[in-house]
């Protein structure tokens, strides 16, 4: 699953993710102890965001992250992943999330 997200510089909003298994079925998040959202700029080694996602529709596999961090316009793009944890530890990683941030239009 590849996810492409486009944002405008300075935009603050919820990012919604529908987590799916290999076959494209929603992942039931009922047993999740936590879900994390991690983001870094491609080419950098440090995370810009490493925070908790909110469960939104657990049986439909939907979680959301409230983006409040300022992200400078890219290129390069940002890449992100979501990690799903249950009480036994890390269960799944959902990678291949790419985020483009476009410069805000002049007023």
PyMOL commands that set and color helices and strands:
alter all, ss='L'
color gray80, all
select helices_A, chain A and resi 58-60
alter helices_A, ss='H'
color red, helices_A
select strands_A, chain A and resi 3-8+13-18+34-41+49-52+54-57+62-67+78-86+89-102
alter strands_A, ss='S'
color yellow, strands_A
deselect
rebuild
show_as cartoon
